[in-house]
Amino acid sequence: MSELIVHHLPSAWGLPSVSPFCLKLDTYLRIVGLPFTAVIDKVPFGAPKKKLPYIEHSGRRIGDSTLAIDYLEGEFGVDGNAGLSAGQRAVALALQRLLEENLYWVMVYDRWMVDANWQFFRDIVLGGMPLPVRRLAGPAIRRGIGRRIEGHGLGVHSEREIHAIGIRDLGAVADFLGDEPFLMGDRATTVDAAAYGLLANILLTPVASPVKEAGLARDNLVSYLQRVRDSYFH
Ligand SMILES: N[C@@H](CCC(=O)N[C@@H](CS)C(=O)NCC(=O)O)C(=O)O
């Protein structure tokens, strides 16, 4: 069988990757039990879509965590949503969109745009570049990310509004989880991979934010992250 290789951004802060999407794919592979070899790419420039993660398998390179999952499910016959009804799959997809298409951008804002966080995050995210290049290119890359956050729509808001949006998203996830072990019930499914990838990167890192504080105040979310970690990363 051809080896499955997963390219992801480096680890930091005790997490396998500082990228929510890389950590998502890593978690997904552990949930469905597919063995893989992880390769760390310090920068995303060599990836097929210039973003990480991507996978290599049987001579193919597939960018995007969700498209990689689709490929793996077709190729290996695994199903990260096994046992879920069509209605449950729809709810899981809506939750995944909330996480990946909205709350993710709040995390990006806190890492890149909040000056106190940027002071140390830049060394992590740009750490793959030689120092002189980093000094020259860093401010331009940061401005580019700022434009992307505005393009998404989130970046036109004030910091207070951005944090309120993030706290609402995170609160909805915590409310939905309630006392269940995993988001869709007793077993971890694909949306748990997405949730762990992002929530661990918000709650379990030194990046300061009122969104992180609101998350840490939700006991069920904190124990959920511990449960995923204990189940798949021991
Ligand atoms: N939809 C993509 C998003 C991947 C993504 O945004 N990756 C970020 C790291 S968290 C990245 O590589 N960004 C580099 C860039 O956009 O230049 C997925 O699910 O894989």
The ligand as an SDF file (V2000), in Angstrom:
LIG
                    3D

 20 19  0  0  0  0  0  0  0  0999 V2000
   -9.3650   25.3890    3.7310 N   0  0  0  0  0  0  0  0  0  0  0  0
   -7.9860   25.0480    4.0080 C   0  0  0  0  0  0  0  0  0  0  0  0
   -7.3580   26.1430    4.8780 C   0  0  0  0  0  0  0  0  0  0  0  0
   -5.8680   25.9190    5.1160 C   0  0  0  0  0  0  0  0  0  0  0  0
   -5.2000   27.1530    5.6960 C   0  0  0  0  0  0  0  0  0  0  0  0
   -5.7630   28.2640    5.7280 O   0  0  0  0  0  0  0  0  0  0  0  0
   -3.9750   26.9500    6.1340 N   0  0  0  0  0  0  0  0  0  0  0  0
   -3.1860   28.0520    6.6420 C   0  0  0  0  0  0  0  0  0  0  0  0
   -2.5140   27.6680    7.9440 C   0  0  0  0  0  0  0  0  0  0  0  0
   -3.7330   27.5510    9.2370 S   0  0  0  0  0  0  0  0  0  0  0  0
   -2.1080   28.3960    5.6480 C   0  0  0  0  0  0  0  0  0  0  0  0
   -1.3910   27.5400    5.1610 O   0  0  0  0  0  0  0  0  0  0  0  0
   -1.9980   29.6740    5.3520 N   0  0  0  0  0  0  0  0  0  0  0  0
   -0.9690   30.1720    4.4960 C   0  0  0  0  0  0  0  0  0  0  0  0
   -1.4900   31.2410    3.6330 C   0  0  0  0  0  0  0  0  0  0  0  0
   -2.7200   31.4060    3.5500 O   0  0  0  0  0  0  0  0  0  0  0  0
   -0.6660   31.9200    3.0190 O   0  0  0  0  0  0  0  0  0  0  0  0
   -7.9310   23.6810    4.6740 C   0  0  0  0  0  0  0  0  0  0  0  0
   -8.9590   23.2190    5.1830 O   0  0  0  0  0  0  0  0  0  0  0  0
   -6.8700   23.0430    4.6410 O   0  0  0  0  0  0  0  0  0  0  0  0
  1  2  1  0
  2  3  1  0
  2 18  1  0
  3  4  1  0
  4  5  1  0
  5  6  2  0
  5  7  1  0
  7  8  1  0
  8  9  1  0
  8 11  1  0
  9 10  1  0
 11 12  2  0
 11 13  1  0
 13 14  1  0
 14 15  1  0
 15 16  2  0
 15 17  1  0
 18 19  2  0
 18 20  1  0
M  END
$$$$
